[in-house]
């Protein structure tokens, strides 16, 4: 294989950002296989898809073994599988919170562990992960999603130190609002106490989504990361660079440039009973 053409596995590649990443990397001449939770086959765009459930250790191992049988090596793992569990922290059940981390965080851990033996044997490789600006500047009503992306940020920074001596690079792309079906995700049973500003927040986010760039913007950044000999740890799309710079400063980062709905003032303390 031409050394500039790489064997790449993209998780969560059946739609949205993952599909756009896979298509772009194929256009760049790489050997790309995507994953989804369905049976092996082809995507609507002709991308080869193999089965993966990132919540399963056995599925992660089997997926990587199948990829290695096809490609003979693995140069790049793109961790993209994930979803948004919206809702106030009090509204989201512990089962829903566990499920969010099982996919968004432990799913990445499983895939990293599955590819590392092959990458260590090769003395090289790249682990590139879709993080989020919500992993730098959290948003209300996305509490567990924010936390899962903060965890990814810490994991990737740790891996960058651990894997550098082995010749393995680690990088993240941190999208902001992108026009995909991402926001149409599970929502918990609503509590009336949060309704007024929760609904305003969701309406604002819907507006951002409608005006946001498409997933090709993120795919372009991943293409540059894959092509780089020394990719940066963080590579936000253009819309997120200001926020990333602010979050990297020692001072508290400013809120994103777009306006989020104003939260209500604090509730007054309960009146104390008058004692004679």
C-alpha positions as CSV (number, residue, x, y, z in Angstrom):
1,X,0.0,0.0,0.0
2,X,1.2,3.5,-0.8
3,X,2.4,5.0,2.5
4,X,0.3,8.1,2.0
5,X,-2.9,5.9,1.7
6,X,-4.0,4.6,5.0
7,X,-6.3,1.8,6.3
8,X,-8.9,3.6,8.4
9,X,-11.8,2.3,10.6
10,X,-14.6,4.9,11.3
11,X,-17.1,4.1,13.9
12,X,-20.7,5.4,13.7
13,X,-20.4,5.8,10.0
14,X,-23.9,5.1,8.8
15,X,-25.1,8.7,8.9
16,X,-24.3,12.3,10.0
17,X,-20.7,13.3,10.8
18,X,-19.4,9.7,10.6
19,X,-20.7,9.2,7.1
20,X,-19.3,12.5,6.0
21,X,-15.8,11.6,7.5
22,X,-15.8,8.2,5.8
23,X,-16.8,9.7,2.4
24,X,-14.2,12.4,2.6
25,X,-11.4,9.9,3.5
26,X,-12.4,7.6,0.6
27,X,-12.2,10.6,-1.7
28,X,-8.7,11.2,-0.4
29,X,-7.8,7.7,-1.6
30,X,-7.7,5.9,1.7
31,X,-9.0,2.4,2.4
32,X,-12.0,3.1,4.6
33,X,-14.4,0.8,6.4
34,X,-17.2,2.1,8.5
35,X,-19.2,0.6,11.3
36,X,-22.8,0.5,12.3
37,X,-25.0,-1.6,14.6
38,X,-26.7,-3.4,11.7
39,X,-25.6,-6.4,9.6
40,X,-22.5,-6.1,7.4
41,X,-23.2,-4.5,4.1
42,X,-22.9,-1.2,2.1
43,X,-24.1,2.2,3.0
44,X,-26.3,4.2,0.5
45,X,-23.1,5.8,-0.7
46,X,-21.4,2.5,-1.3
47,X,-19.2,2.5,1.9
48,X,-18.4,-0.9,3.3
49,X,-20.0,-1.2,6.8
50,X,-19.2,-3.9,9.4
51,X,-21.1,-4.6,12.6
52,X,-20.1,-2.9,15.8
53,X,-21.9,-2.3,19.1
54,X,-19.4,-0.1,21.1
55,X,-21.2,-1.1,24.3
56,X,-19.9,-4.7,23.9
57,X,-16.3,-5.9,24.6
58,X,-16.8,-8.9,22.3
59,X,-18.3,-6.7,19.5
60,X,-15.3,-4.3,19.7
61,X,-12.8,-7.1,19.4
62,X,-14.7,-8.9,16.6
63,X,-15.0,-5.6,14.7
64,X,-11.2,-4.9,14.8
65,X,-10.4,-8.5,13.9
66,X,-12.7,-8.3,10.9
67,X,-11.1,-5.0,9.8
68,X,-7.6,-6.5,10.2
69,X,-8.5,-9.5,8.1
70,X,-9.7,-7.1,5.3
71,X,-6.9,-4.5,5.4
72,X,-4.0,-6.3,7.0
73,X,-3.2,-3.4,9.3
74,X,-4.9,-0.4,11.0
75,X,-3.4,3.0,10.5
76,X,-6.2,5.1,11.8
77,X,-9.1,4.6,14.2
78,X,-11.8,7.3,14.0
79,X,-14.0,7.2,17.2
80,X,-17.2,8.8,16.1
81,X,-20.0,6.7,17.5
82,X,-22.0,8.6,20.1
83,X,-25.3,10.3,20.8
84,X,-26.9,13.1,22.9
85,X,-29.0,12.4,26.0
86,X,-30.7,15.7,26.6
87,X,-32.6,16.8,29.7
88,X,-31.9,18.4,33.1
89,X,-29.7,16.3,35.4
90,X,-32.6,15.7,37.7
91,X,-34.8,14.5,34.8
92,X,-32.4,12.0,33.4
93,X,-32.5,8.6,35.1
94,X,-29.3,6.9,36.3
95,X,-30.0,4.2,33.7
96,X,-30.0,6.8,31.0
97,X,-26.9,8.5,32.3
98,X,-25.1,5.1,32.4
99,X,-26.2,4.4,28.8
100,X,-24.8,7.8,27.7
101,X,-21.4,7.0,29.2
102,X,-21.5,3.4,28.0
103,X,-21.6,4.6,24.4
104,X,-19.8,8.0,24.4
105,X,-17.0,7.2,26.9
106,X,-16.6,3.5,27.4
107,X,-17.3,2.8,23.8
108,X,-14.2,4.8,22.9
109,X,-12.2,3.0,25.6
110,X,-13.2,-0.3,24.2
111,X,-12.2,0.6,20.7
112,X,-8.9,2.1,21.8
113,X,-8.1,-1.1,23.7
114,X,-9.1,-3.2,20.7
115,X,-6.8,-1.4,18.2
116,X,-3.7,-0.8,20.4
117,X,-2.2,-4.3,20.1
118,X,-2.0,-4.0,16.3
119,X,-0.8,-0.4,16.5
120,X,1.9,-1.2,19.0
121,X,3.1,-4.1,16.8
122,X,3.2,-1.7,13.9
123,X,5.0,1.0,16.0
124,X,2.6,3.5,14.6
125,X,-1.0,4.7,14.1
126,X,-3.5,7.4,14.8
127,X,-6.4,7.5,17.2
128,X,-8.7,10.4,16.2
129,X,-11.9,11.0,18.2
130,X,-14.9,13.2,17.7
131,X,-15.2,15.2,20.9
132,X,-17.3,18.4,21.2
133,X,-17.1,22.0,22.2
134,X,-19.5,20.8,25.0
135,X,-16.5,19.1,26.4
136,X,-14.9,22.5,26.9
137,X,-17.8,24.8,27.5
138,X,-20.8,22.9,28.9
139,X,-24.4,23.7,28.0
140,X,-27.5,23.4,30.3
141,X,-29.8,20.4,29.8
142,X,-27.0,18.4,28.2
143,X,-25.4,17.5,31.6
144,X,-24.5,13.9,31.0
145,X,-23.5,14.5,27.4
146,X,-21.2,17.4,28.6
147,X,-19.7,15.1,31.2
148,X,-19.1,12.3,28.8
149,X,-17.2,14.7,26.5
150,X,-15.2,16.2,29.3
151,X,-14.2,12.6,30.1
152,X,-13.2,12.0,26.5
153,X,-11.0,15.2,26.6
154,X,-9.2,13.8,29.7
155,X,-8.8,10.3,28.2
156,X,-7.4,11.6,25.0
157,X,-4.9,13.9,26.7
158,X,-3.8,10.9,28.9
159,X,-3.4,8.6,25.9
160,X,-1.4,11.2,24.0
161,X,1.3,11.1,26.7
162,X,1.1,7.3,27.1
163,X,1.3,6.4,23.4
164,X,3.7,9.0,22.0
165,X,6.8,6.9,22.9
166,X,5.2,4.0,21.0
167,X,4.8,6.1,17.8
168,X,1.0,6.3,18.1
169,X,-0.6,9.8,17.7
170,X,-3.8,10.9,19.4
171,X,-6.0,13.7,18.2
172,X,-9.5,15.2,18.7
173,X,-11.9,17.2,16.6
174,X,-14.3,19.4,18.6
175,X,-17.4,20.3,16.6
176,X,-19.9,22.9,17.7
177,X,-23.4,23.1,16.2
178,X,-23.6,21.0,13.0
179,X,-26.6,20.3,10.8
180,X,-27.3,16.6,11.4
181,X,-30.0,14.5,13.0
182,X,-27.9,14.6,16.2
183,X,-30.3,16.9,18.1
184,X,-33.3,14.6,17.6
185,X,-32.1,12.3,20.4
186,X,-33.7,10.7,23.5
187,X,-35.3,13.1,26.0
188,X,-36.4,12.1,29.5
189,X,-39.8,12.5,31.0
190,X,-40.0,16.3,31.5
191,X,-40.4,17.8,34.9
192,X,-42.7,20.9,35.0
193,X,-40.2,22.8,37.3
194,X,-37.7,23.0,34.4
195,X,-40.1,23.5,31.5
196,X,-40.1,27.2,30.8
197,X,-36.3,27.6,30.3
198,X,-35.8,24.0,29.1
199,X,-38.1,24.6,26.1
200,X,-36.5,28.0,25.3
201,X,-33.0,26.3,25.4
202,X,-34.1,23.5,23.0
203,X,-35.7,26.0,20.7
204,X,-32.5,28.0,20.6
205,X,-30.4,24.9,19.9
206,X,-32.8,24.0,17.1
207,X,-32.3,27.4,15.6
208,X,-28.5,27.0,15.8
209,X,-28.8,23.6,14.1
210,X,-30.8,25.0,11.2
211,X,-28.2,27.7,10.5
212,X,-25.2,25.5,11.2
213,X,-22.8,24.2,8.5
214,X,-23.1,20.6,7.4
215,X,-21.0,17.6,8.6
216,X,-18.7,18.1,5.7
217,X,-17.1,20.9,7.7
218,X,-16.0,18.4,10.4
219,X,-15.0,15.8,7.8
220,X,-12.6,18.4,6.3
221,X,-10.9,18.8,9.6
222,X,-10.5,15.0,10.1
223,X,-9.0,14.8,6.6
224,X,-6.3,17.3,7.6
225,X,-5.7,15.4,10.9
226,X,-5.3,12.1,9.0
227,X,-2.9,13.7,6.5
228,X,-0.7,15.4,9.1
229,X,2.5,13.8,10.2
230,X,2.1,15.4,13.6
231,X,-1.5,16.1,14.3
232,X,-2.4,18.6,17.0
233,X,-4.2,17.2,20.1
234,X,-7.2,19.5,19.4
235,X,-8.5,20.6,16.0
236,X,-11.8,22.4,16.2
237,X,-13.7,23.3,13.0
238,X,-13.4,27.1,12.2
239,X,-16.7,27.9,14.1
240,X,-15.2,26.6,17.3
241,X,-11.7,28.0,17.3
242,X,-12.6,31.1,19.4
243,X,-14.2,29.0,22.1
244,X,-11.3,26.6,22.2
245,X,-8.8,29.5,22.6
246,X,-10.9,30.9,25.4
247,X,-11.2,27.6,27.2
248,X,-7.5,27.0,27.0
249,X,-6.8,30.3,28.9
250,X,-6.3,30.2,32.7
251,X,-9.3,32.5,33.1
252,X,-12.9,31.2,32.9
253,X,-13.9,30.9,29.2
254,X,-16.5,33.3,27.9
255,X,-19.8,31.8,26.7
256,X,-20.1,30.9,23.0
257,X,-20.7,33.9,20.7
258,X,-24.3,32.9,20.1
259,X,-26.8,33.8,22.7
260,X,-28.3,31.1,24.8
261,X,-31.7,31.7,26.4
262,X,-31.5,33.6,29.7
263,X,-32.0,31.4,32.7
264,X,-34.5,32.6,35.3
265,X,-33.3,34.3,38.5
266,X,-32.8,32.2,41.6
267,X,-35.9,31.3,43.5
268,X,-36.4,33.3,46.7
269,X,-35.7,31.5,49.9
270,X,-38.8,30.1,51.6
271,X,-40.4,32.4,54.2
272,X,-39.7,31.5,57.8
273,X,-42.8,31.2,59.9
274,X,-43.4,34.0,62.3
275,X,-43.0,32.9,65.9
276,X,-44.7,34.8,68.7
